[in-house]
Amino acid sequence: MLNKLEKAQQQWGGYSDVIDYWLTLRQELLVQYCKVAGLSGNNKNCLPTEEELNRFCEALVDYISAGHFKIYDMVMERWKATGFSTNEEIDGLYLHIVETTEPLLNFNDKYSGFVLDDDNFAGFDSDISTVGEIMEMRFEKEDMLIQLIADSLAIPPGA
């Protein structure tokens, strides 16, 4: 995921303040994910602390919220200003991104403020792995969306 982020930053970094902001939030989320997922293991000594888990959950919610309530709104405003509107491909990608939101928020609901210990750590490795897979799928769809956004903003409607 970090290699894909680096590629996205190289491809679109500096192109738009909206895209730069989005990629910065993604980077913070991935840093926190790596800290939490990299520490997980088969015993309590390898589990993330409550603080580490909370930082990841906060970054996850911040990323999701920024996407839904800031990034997409900023993109729509830019499009309206140029006369561009969404199309079936963009709407489909957005729908796929939205579908990843609930399982990610469910992880947050389950583990935010949670202290992992010998009695309750079972399932954490599976849960954090699933979250990683969902994040990777979301990032892939977002990258496709970023490409469509970049393309649409580069060519004025009717040109």
C-alpha positions as a Markdown table, in Angstrom:
| # | Residue | x | y | z |
|---|---|---|---|---|
| 1 | Met | 0.0 | 0.0 | 0.0 |
| 2 | Leu | 2.9 | 2.4 | 0.8 |
| 3 | Asn | 4.4 | 1.8 | -2.7 |
| 4 | Lys | 1.1 | 2.6 | -4.3 |
| 5 | Leu | 0.8 | 5.7 | -2.2 |
| 6 | Glu | 4.2 | 6.8 | -3.3 |
| 7 | Lys | 3.3 | 6.2 | -6.9 |
| 8 | Ala | 0.1 | 8.2 | -6.5 |
| 9 | Gln | 2.0 | 11.1 | -4.8 |
| 10 | Gln | 4.5 | 11.1 | -7.7 |
| 11 | Gln | 1.8 | 11.0 | -10.3 |
| 12 | Trp | -0.6 | 13.6 | -8.8 |
| 13 | Gly | 1.4 | 15.4 | -6.1 |
| 14 | Gly | 1.3 | 19.2 | -6.7 |
| 15 | Tyr | -1.5 | 18.8 | -9.3 |
| 16 | Ser | -4.2 | 20.1 | -7.1 |
| 17 | Asp | -4.5 | 21.2 | -3.5 |
| 18 | Val | -7.5 | 18.8 | -3.1 |
| 19 | Ile | -5.6 | 15.8 | -4.3 |
| 20 | Asp | -2.5 | 16.7 | -2.2 |
| 21 | Tyr | -4.7 | 17.0 | 0.9 |
| 22 | Trp | -6.3 | 13.6 | 0.1 |
| 23 | Leu | -2.9 | 11.9 | -0.3 |
| 24 | Thr | -1.5 | 13.5 | 2.9 |
| 25 | Leu | -4.4 | 12.1 | 4.8 |
| 26 | Arg | -3.9 | 8.7 | 3.2 |
| 27 | Gln | -0.3 | 8.7 | 4.2 |
| 28 | Glu | -1.1 | 9.5 | 7.8 |
| 29 | Leu | -3.6 | 6.6 | 7.8 |
| 30 | Leu | -1.1 | 4.2 | 6.3 |
| 31 | Val | 1.6 | 5.2 | 8.9 |
| 32 | Gln | -0.9 | 4.5 | 11.7 |
| 33 | Tyr | -2.0 | 1.3 | 10.1 |
| 34 | Cys | 1.5 | 0.0 | 9.7 |
| 35 | Lys | 2.2 | 0.7 | 13.4 |
| 36 | Val | -0.9 | -1.2 | 14.5 |
| 37 | Ala | -0.8 | -4.1 | 12.0 |
| 38 | Gly | 3.0 | -4.5 | 12.2 |
| 39 | Leu | 2.7 | -5.1 | 16.0 |
| 40 | Ser | 0.0 | -7.6 | 15.9 |
| 41 | Gly | 0.9 | -11.2 | 16.5 |
| 42 | Asn | -0.1 | -14.3 | 18.4 |
| 43 | Asn | 0.3 | -13.1 | 21.9 |
| 44 | Lys | -0.4 | -10.1 | 24.1 |
| 45 | Asn | 3.2 | -8.9 | 24.0 |
| 46 | Cys | 2.8 | -8.2 | 20.2 |
| 47 | Leu | -0.5 | -6.3 | 20.4 |
| 48 | Pro | -0.8 | -2.6 | 19.9 |
| 49 | Thr | -1.3 | -0.4 | 22.9 |
| 50 | Glu | -4.7 | 1.3 | 23.5 |
| 51 | Glu | -3.1 | 4.6 | 22.4 |
| 52 | Glu | -1.7 | 3.1 | 19.2 |
| 53 | Leu | -5.1 | 1.6 | 18.4 |
| 54 | Asn | -6.9 | 4.8 | 19.1 |
| 55 | Arg | -4.5 | 6.8 | 16.9 |
| 56 | Phe | -5.2 | 4.4 | 14.1 |
| 57 | Cys | -9.0 | 4.5 | 14.6 |
| 58 | Glu | -8.9 | 8.4 | 14.7 |
| 59 | Ala | -6.8 | 8.5 | 11.5 |
| 60 | Leu | -9.3 | 6.0 | 9.9 |
| 61 | Val | -12.4 | 8.1 | 10.8 |
| 62 | Asp | -10.6 | 11.3 | 9.8 |
| 63 | Tyr | -9.7 | 9.9 | 6.4 |
| 64 | Ile | -13.2 | 8.6 | 5.8 |
| 65 | Ser | -14.8 | 11.8 | 7.0 |
| 66 | Ala | -12.5 | 14.0 | 4.9 |
| 67 | Gly | -13.3 | 12.0 | 1.8 |
| 68 | His | -17.1 | 12.1 | 2.3 |
| 69 | Phe | -17.5 | 15.5 | 3.7 |
| 70 | Lys | -14.6 | 17.6 | 2.3 |
| 71 | Ile | -12.8 | 16.0 | -0.6 |
| 72 | Tyr | -15.8 | 15.0 | -2.6 |
| 73 | Asp | -17.5 | 18.4 | -1.9 |
| 74 | Met | -14.4 | 20.3 | -3.0 |
| 75 | Val | -14.3 | 18.3 | -6.2 |
| 76 | Met | -17.9 | 18.9 | -6.9 |
| 77 | Glu | -17.4 | 22.6 | -6.4 |
| 78 | Arg | -14.5 | 22.6 | -8.8 |
| 79 | Trp | -16.6 | 20.7 | -11.4 |
| 80 | Lys | -19.5 | 23.1 | -11.1 |
| 81 | Ala | -17.2 | 26.0 | -11.6 |
| 82 | Thr | -15.9 | 24.5 | -14.8 |
| 83 | Gly | -19.3 | 23.3 | -16.0 |
| 84 | Phe | -18.3 | 19.6 | -15.7 |
| 85 | Ser | -20.6 | 17.0 | -14.1 |
| 86 | Thr | -20.2 | 13.4 | -13.0 |
| 87 | Asn | -20.7 | 10.5 | -15.3 |
| 88 | Glu | -21.6 | 6.8 | -14.9 |
| 89 | Glu | -17.9 | 5.8 | -14.4 |
| 90 | Ile | -17.3 | 8.4 | -11.7 |
| 91 | Asp | -20.6 | 7.6 | -10.0 |
| 92 | Gly | -19.7 | 3.9 | -10.1 |
| 93 | Leu | -16.3 | 4.4 | -8.5 |
| 94 | Tyr | -17.8 | 6.6 | -5.8 |
| 95 | Leu | -20.3 | 3.9 | -5.0 |
| 96 | His | -17.5 | 1.3 | -4.6 |
| 97 | Ile | -15.7 | 3.7 | -2.3 |
| 98 | Val | -18.9 | 4.3 | -0.2 |
| 99 | Glu | -19.3 | 0.5 | 0.1 |
| 100 | Thr | -16.0 | 0.3 | 2.0 |
| 101 | Thr | -17.0 | 2.9 | 4.5 |
| 102 | Glu | -19.3 | 0.7 | 6.8 |
| 103 | Pro | -16.9 | -2.1 | 7.4 |
| 104 | Leu | -14.1 | 0.4 | 8.2 |
| 105 | Leu | -16.4 | 2.3 | 10.6 |
| 106 | Asn | -17.4 | -1.0 | 12.2 |
| 107 | Phe | -13.7 | -1.7 | 12.9 |
| 108 | Asn | -13.5 | 1.7 | 14.5 |
| 109 | Asp | -16.6 | 1.1 | 16.6 |
| 110 | Lys | -15.2 | -2.2 | 17.8 |
| 111 | Tyr | -11.7 | -1.2 | 18.6 |
| 112 | Ser | -11.8 | 2.6 | 19.5 |
| 113 | Gly | -11.1 | 2.9 | 23.2 |
| 114 | Phe | -10.5 | -0.9 | 23.3 |
| 115 | Val | -7.7 | -2.4 | 25.4 |
| 116 | Leu | -6.4 | -5.7 | 23.8 |
| 117 | Asp | -5.3 | -8.3 | 26.4 |
| 118 | Asp | -4.9 | -12.0 | 26.8 |
| 119 | Asp | -8.7 | -12.5 | 27.1 |
| 120 | Asn | -9.9 | -10.5 | 24.1 |
| 121 | Phe | -7.2 | -10.4 | 21.4 |
| 122 | Ala | -8.5 | -13.3 | 19.5 |
| 123 | Gly | -9.7 | -12.1 | 16.1 |
| 124 | Phe | -7.7 | -8.9 | 16.1 |
| 125 | Asp | -5.2 | -10.1 | 13.6 |
| 126 | Ser | -8.0 | -11.2 | 11.3 |
| 127 | Asp | -9.9 | -7.9 | 11.8 |
| 128 | Ile | -6.8 | -5.7 | 11.1 |
| 129 | Ser | -5.9 | -7.8 | 8.1 |
| 130 | Thr | -9.4 | -7.4 | 6.7 |
| 131 | Val | -9.2 | -3.6 | 7.3 |
| 132 | Gly | -6.0 | -3.5 | 5.4 |
| 133 | Glu | -7.6 | -5.3 | 2.4 |
| 134 | Ile | -10.6 | -3.0 | 2.5 |
| 135 | Met | -8.3 | 0.1 | 2.7 |
| 136 | Glu | -6.2 | -1.2 | -0.3 |
| 137 | Met | -9.4 | -1.7 | -2.3 |
| 138 | Arg | -10.6 | 1.7 | -1.4 |
| 139 | Phe | -7.3 | 3.3 | -2.3 |
| 140 | Glu | -7.4 | 1.6 | -5.7 |
| 141 | Lys | -10.8 | 3.0 | -6.4 |
| 142 | Glu | -9.9 | 6.4 | -5.1 |
| 143 | Asp | -6.8 | 6.4 | -7.4 |
| 144 | Met | -9.0 | 5.7 | -10.3 |
| 145 | Leu | -11.3 | 8.5 | -9.2 |
| 146 | Ile | -8.4 | 10.8 | -8.8 |
| 147 | Gln | -7.3 | 10.1 | -12.4 |
| 148 | Leu | -10.8 | 10.8 | -13.6 |
| 149 | Ile | -10.9 | 14.0 | -11.6 |
| 150 | Ala | -7.5 | 15.1 | -12.9 |
| 151 | Asp | -8.5 | 14.4 | -16.4 |
| 152 | Ser | -11.8 | 16.2 | -16.1 |
| 153 | Leu | -10.3 | 19.3 | -14.5 |
| 154 | Ala | -7.6 | 19.4 | -17.2 |
| 155 | Ile | -10.0 | 19.6 | -20.1 |
| 156 | Pro | -12.7 | 22.3 | -19.8 |
| 157 | Pro | -16.2 | 21.1 | -20.8 |
| 158 | Gly | -16.9 | 21.6 | -24.5 |
| 159 | Ala | -13.2 | 21.8 | -25.4 |
